[in-house]
């Protein structure tokens, strides 16, 4: 092969490589970062549902919930606060009692042993350092299982938002 053809072939390979590398850099410049900064994420939301009526008729409170812009998991501590998308857990309080527990999964919240009558479950989205990001209250009425006849009490039709 004449030297000029070798030179042109090498120049073509170099030009193709440079064009490919430059196209990748340009694409990466417009691609959003793999993890968004927390201040650019929408606020987390907690959406609880009314207690399931069938278990409630037996005195068992089961509250399902979902979250938006937030993942519930057993992660604690300041280093985890900056993870994106947001992660954390729920704080659950029954009837404004002093005791609160951390719910660390997306499984339903289950409460047993409540006395018959009305109760409130306060659910709070908490970041890994326990800072409260959202609060919802679910009202339930536990039936008197000792009373004769079918249970007439049930969960409230919807959860109410509390600030």
C-alpha positions in Angstrom: 0.0 0.0 0.0 1.5 3.4 -0.9 2.4 5.6 2.0 -0.1 8.2 1.1 -3.0 5.7 1.4 -1.7 4.5 4.8 -1.6 8.1 6.0 -5.2 8.8 4.7 -6.4 5.5 6.3 -4.9 6.5 9.6 -6.3 10.0 9.4 -9.7 8.6 8.7 -9.5 6.3 11.7 -8.4 9.2 14.0 -11.2 11.4 12.6 -13.8 8.8 13.2 -12.6 8.2 16.7 -12.6 11.9 17.6 -16.1 12.4 16.1 -17.3 9.5 18.2 -15.7 10.7 21.4 -17.0 14.2 20.8 -20.5 13.0 20.2 -20.5 11.1 23.5 -19.3 14.2 25.4 -22.0 16.3 23.8 -24.7 13.7 24.7 -23.4 13.5 28.3 -23.5 17.3 28.6 -27.3 17.4 28.0 -28.2 14.2 29.9 -29.5 14.9 33.4 -27.4 13.6 36.3 -28.2 10.1 37.4 -29.2 11.4 40.8 -31.1 14.6 41.1 -30.2 17.1 43.9 -32.9 16.9 46.6 -33.9 20.5 46.2 -35.0 19.8 42.6 -37.2 16.8 43.6 -40.9 17.3 44.3 -42.0 17.2 47.9 -42.6 13.7 49.3 -46.2 12.7 49.9 -47.9 10.2 52.2 -51.2 8.8 51.1 -52.9 6.5 53.7 -56.1 4.6 53.1 -59.0 4.0 55.4 -58.5 0.9 57.7 -59.6 -2.3 56.0 -63.2 -3.0 57.1 -63.1 -6.8 57.4 -60.2 -7.0 59.9 -61.5 -3.9 61.7 -64.7 -5.7 62.4 -62.6 -8.2 64.3 -60.7 -5.5 66.2 -57.6 -5.5 64.0 -56.6 -2.1 62.5 -54.8 -2.5 59.1 -53.9 0.7 57.3 -52.4 0.5 53.8 -50.5 3.5 52.5 -48.4 4.6 49.6 -45.8 7.3 49.1 -44.8 9.6 46.3 -41.2 10.9 45.9 -40.2 8.9 48.9 -39.1 5.3 49.6 -39.8 3.7 53.0 -36.9 1.5 54.2 -34.9 0.9 57.4 -32.2 3.5 56.9 -31.2 5.9 59.6 -28.5 8.6 60.2 -27.4 11.9 58.8 -25.4 10.5 55.9 -28.6 9.0 54.4 -30.5 12.3 54.4 -28.9 13.4 51.1 -29.8 10.2 49.2 -31.9 10.8 46.1 -34.7 9.9 45.6 -35.6 10.5 49.2 -35.7 7.6 51.7 -36.8 7.3 55.3 -39.4 5.7 57.4 -42.8 6.4 59.1 -43.4 7.5 62.6 -46.7 5.9 63.9 -48.5 7.3 66.9 -51.8 6.1 68.2 -54.2 8.5 70.0 -51.5 11.2 70.6 -49.8 8.7 73.0 -46.2 9.4 74.1 -45.0 6.2 72.4 -44.2 6.3 68.7 -42.7 3.6 66.6 -40.8 3.6 63.4 -42.4 1.7 60.5 -39.6 0.8 58.1 -41.3 -1.0 55.3 -44.0 -0.5 52.7 -46.1 -3.2 54.4 -49.4 -2.2 55.9 -49.5 -0.8 59.4 -51.1 -3.2 61.8 -52.4 -2.3 65.2 -54.1 -4.7 67.6 -55.4 -4.5 71.2 -57.1 -1.1 70.9 -60.1 -0.5 73.1 -63.5 -0.3 71.4 -64.3 3.2 70.2 -62.7 6.0 68.1 -59.0 6.2 67.6 -56.5 8.3 65.6 -53.3 7.0 63.9 -50.9 9.8 63.2 -48.5 8.8 60.3 -45.5 10.9 59.7 -43.0 10.6 56.8 -39.6 11.0 58.5 -36.2 11.3 56.8 -33.3 9.2 58.1 -32.5 11.8 60.8 -36.2 11.7 61.9 -37.1 15.1 60.4 -40.8 15.1 59.7 -41.6 15.7 56.0 -45.3 15.0 55.9 -48.1 14.1 58.3 -51.5 12.4 57.8 -54.1 11.2 60.3 -56.3 8.1 59.9 -59.4 8.0 62.0 -60.8 4.5 62.9 -63.5 3.2 65.2 -62.9 -0.2 66.8 -66.1 -2.1 67.3 -67.1 -3.5 70.7 -66.6 -7.2 70.1 -68.5 -8.1 73.3 -71.7 -6.5 72.1 -74.1 -8.9 70.5 -75.0 -8.6 66.8 -73.0 -7.6 63.8 -70.4 -4.8 64.2 -71.7 -1.5 63.1 -68.6 0.7 63.5 -66.2 1.1 60.7 -63.2 3.1 59.5 -63.7 6.6 58.4 -64.2 6.9 54.6 -61.0 8.8 54.1 -57.9 9.9 55.8 -57.6 13.6 56.7 -54.5 15.7 56.1 -53.0 17.4 59.1 -50.4 20.1 58.9 
